[in-house]
Amino acid sequence: MAKRQNPAEAETPAAETPEETAARLKQGKGAPTPSRRQQEAARKRPLVPTDRKEAARTARAKQAEAREKARVGMAAGDDRYLTARDRGPQRRWVRDYVDARFSIGEFLIPVMLIVIVLTFLPSPALQVYGLFALWGFFAIAVIDCVVLGFRIRRRIGDKFGKTKVERGLRWYAAMRAVQLRVMRLPKPQVKRGQFPS
């Protein structure tokens, strides 16, 4: 017959939080070791907060602060806050190279807006010319992106080694090149003409 276990013996002590562990390790010599009763009293927290509205408000404030910190970190190009798509030295080099040059694709959105305005004008000739101009500009921007991709592939190979070139860098460069400079994330870290070595 199995022996019944005492419920008091079955309870396992709660695990320390990282803050408590850090505080315990920092104590060192010179401070008395807290008694078991003091340690257990410090660990006791109510499972349900007494003031739920205040707890929710505090949680929202912490989340907003964390989101703002992540947004600022991403805009600054901090690797801790970047997505996997933007992380790494090769991606940073590509961003700096694209941001240092004038790309034709940067002006694609303004040209599209102009063409949209032209479509509201009563002149059919202006509408047709606007569409032809848009398609021509789009073709030139695509050619510029293809040339940019080949240049980046060659220079990345020279800098990091031909066998260590990451996949997708040409597409990454093209997508950054067609965005307006002010809308790029992470924000440009170099000035125009300041190409990376």
C-alpha positions as CSV (number, residue, x, y, z in Angstrom):
1,M,0.0,0.0,0.0
2,A,1.4,3.4,-1.0
3,K,2.3,5.7,1.8
4,R,0.3,9.0,1.8
5,Q,2.5,12.1,1.5
6,N,2.0,15.0,3.8
7,P,0.8,18.1,1.8
8,A,3.3,20.3,3.6
9,E,6.1,18.0,2.4
10,A,4.8,17.9,-1.1
11,E,5.1,21.7,-1.6
12,T,8.2,22.7,-3.4
13,P,9.8,26.1,-2.7
14,A,9.0,28.8,-5.4
15,A,11.9,29.6,-7.8
16,E,13.8,32.8,-7.3
17,T,13.2,35.6,-9.7
18,P,16.2,37.0,-11.5
19,E,16.1,40.2,-9.4
20,E,16.2,38.2,-6.2
21,T,19.0,36.1,-7.5
22,A,21.0,39.2,-8.4
23,A,20.3,40.8,-5.0
24,R,21.4,37.6,-3.2
25,L,24.6,37.4,-5.2
26,K,25.4,41.1,-4.6
27,Q,25.1,40.8,-0.9
28,G,28.5,39.2,-0.4
29,K,30.2,39.5,3.0
30,G,29.2,42.0,5.5
31,A,25.4,41.4,5.2
32,P,23.7,38.8,7.3
33,T,22.1,36.0,5.5
34,P,18.3,36.5,5.5
35,S,16.4,33.9,7.5
36,R,14.1,31.5,5.7
37,R,11.0,33.4,7.1
38,Q,12.4,36.7,5.6
39,Q,13.0,35.0,2.3
40,E,9.6,33.5,2.1
41,A,7.9,36.7,3.1
42,A,9.8,38.6,0.3
43,R,8.7,36.0,-2.2
44,K,5.0,36.2,-1.3
45,R,3.0,38.1,-3.8
46,P,-0.7,38.0,-4.3
47,L,-1.8,35.9,-7.3
48,V,-4.5,38.4,-8.1
49,P,-3.6,42.1,-7.6
50,T,-5.9,44.0,-5.2
51,D,-6.4,46.9,-7.6
52,R,-6.9,45.4,-11.0
53,K,-7.3,48.8,-12.8
54,E,-4.0,50.0,-11.4
55,A,-2.3,46.7,-12.3
56,A,-3.6,46.9,-15.9
57,R,-2.5,50.6,-16.1
58,T,1.0,49.7,-14.9
59,A,1.2,46.8,-17.4
60,R,0.1,49.0,-20.3
61,A,2.6,51.6,-19.3
62,K,5.4,49.0,-19.2
63,Q,4.4,47.6,-22.6
64,A,4.2,51.1,-24.2
65,E,7.7,51.9,-22.8
66,A,9.1,48.6,-24.2
67,R,7.5,49.3,-27.6
68,E,8.9,52.8,-27.7
69,K,12.4,51.5,-26.7
70,A,12.2,48.9,-29.5
71,R,11.0,51.5,-32.0
72,V,13.9,53.9,-31.2
73,G,16.4,51.0,-31.2
74,M,15.2,49.8,-34.6
75,A,15.3,53.3,-36.1
76,A,18.8,53.7,-34.8
77,G,19.9,50.3,-36.3
78,D,20.6,48.6,-33.0
79,D,21.0,44.9,-33.7
80,R,19.1,43.9,-30.5
81,Y,15.9,45.5,-31.9
82,L,16.2,44.7,-35.6
83,T,14.2,42.0,-37.3
84,A,16.0,38.9,-38.6
85,R,15.6,40.5,-42.1
86,D,17.7,43.5,-41.1
87,R,20.3,41.9,-38.8
88,G,23.9,41.3,-39.5
89,P,27.0,43.1,-40.8
90,Q,26.3,42.4,-44.5
91,R,22.8,43.8,-44.2
92,R,24.1,46.9,-42.4
93,W,26.7,47.3,-45.2
94,V,24.0,47.1,-47.8
95,R,21.8,49.6,-46.0
96,D,24.8,52.1,-45.8
97,Y,25.6,51.6,-49.5
98,V,22.0,52.1,-50.6
99,D,21.6,55.2,-48.3
100,A,24.8,56.7,-49.6
101,R,23.7,56.8,-53.3
102,F,20.9,58.5,-55.2
103,S,18.4,55.9,-56.4
104,I,16.0,56.5,-59.2
105,G,13.4,54.3,-57.4
106,E,13.3,56.8,-54.5
107,F,11.2,59.1,-56.7
108,L,8.8,56.4,-57.8
109,I,6.1,57.2,-55.2
110,P,6.1,61.0,-56.0
111,V,5.9,60.2,-59.7
112,M,2.9,57.9,-59.0
113,L,1.2,60.7,-57.0
114,I,1.7,63.1,-59.9
115,V,0.2,60.6,-62.4
116,I,-2.8,60.0,-60.1
117,V,-3.4,63.8,-60.1
118,L,-3.1,63.8,-63.9
119,T,-5.8,61.2,-64.1
120,F,-8.3,63.6,-62.5
121,L,-7.7,66.3,-65.2
122,P,-10.2,66.4,-68.1
123,S,-7.5,66.1,-70.8
124,P,-7.2,62.5,-72.0
125,A,-3.9,63.3,-73.7
126,L,-2.3,64.3,-70.4
127,Q,-3.6,61.2,-68.8
128,V,-2.1,59.0,-71.5
129,Y,1.3,60.8,-71.4
130,G,1.3,60.5,-67.6
131,L,0.8,56.8,-67.8
132,F,3.5,56.4,-70.4
133,A,5.8,58.5,-68.3
134,L,5.1,56.4,-65.2
135,W,5.8,53.1,-67.1
136,G,9.0,54.6,-68.5
137,F,10.1,55.8,-65.1
138,F,9.2,52.4,-63.6
139,A,11.4,50.6,-66.2
140,I,14.3,52.9,-65.5
141,A,13.9,52.3,-61.7
142,V,13.9,48.5,-62.3
143,I,17.1,48.7,-64.4
144,D,18.7,50.9,-61.7
145,C,17.8,48.2,-59.1
146,V,19.3,45.4,-61.2
147,V,22.5,47.3,-61.6
148,L,22.6,48.1,-57.9
149,G,22.1,44.4,-57.1
150,F,25.1,43.4,-59.3
151,R,27.3,46.1,-57.7
152,I,26.3,45.1,-54.2
153,R,26.9,41.4,-54.9
154,R,30.4,42.1,-56.2
155,R,31.4,44.5,-53.4
156,I,30.0,42.3,-50.7
157,G,32.0,39.4,-52.1
158,D,35.2,41.5,-52.1
159,K,34.6,42.6,-48.5
160,F,33.3,39.5,-46.8
161,G,34.5,36.8,-49.1
162,K,32.8,35.3,-52.1
163,T,31.7,32.1,-50.4
164,K,30.2,34.0,-47.4
165,V,27.8,36.2,-49.2
166,E,24.3,35.9,-47.7
167,R,21.3,35.1,-49.9
168,G,18.7,37.8,-50.7
169,L,21.0,40.8,-50.5
170,R,20.1,42.1,-54.0
171,W,16.4,42.0,-53.3
172,Y,17.0,43.6,-49.9
173,A,19.0,46.4,-51.5
174,A,16.3,46.9,-54.3
175,M,13.5,47.1,-51.7
176,R,15.4,49.7,-49.7
177,A,16.3,51.7,-52.9
178,V,12.7,52.1,-54.0
179,Q,11.6,53.7,-50.6
180,L,11.8,57.4,-49.9
181,R,14.9,58.1,-47.8
182,V,12.8,59.5,-45.0
183,M,10.6,56.4,-44.8
184,R,13.4,53.8,-44.5
185,L,13.7,51.7,-41.5
186,P,16.2,51.4,-39.9
187,K,16.9,55.1,-40.5
188,P,19.9,55.9,-42.8
189,Q,23.1,56.1,-40.7
190,V,25.2,57.7,-43.5
191,K,25.0,60.9,-45.6
192,R,24.7,60.9,-49.3
193,G,28.1,60.1,-50.9
194,Q,29.4,58.5,-47.7
195,F,29.9,55.0,-49.1
196,P,31.0,52.2,-46.8
197,S,34.5,50.9,-47.2
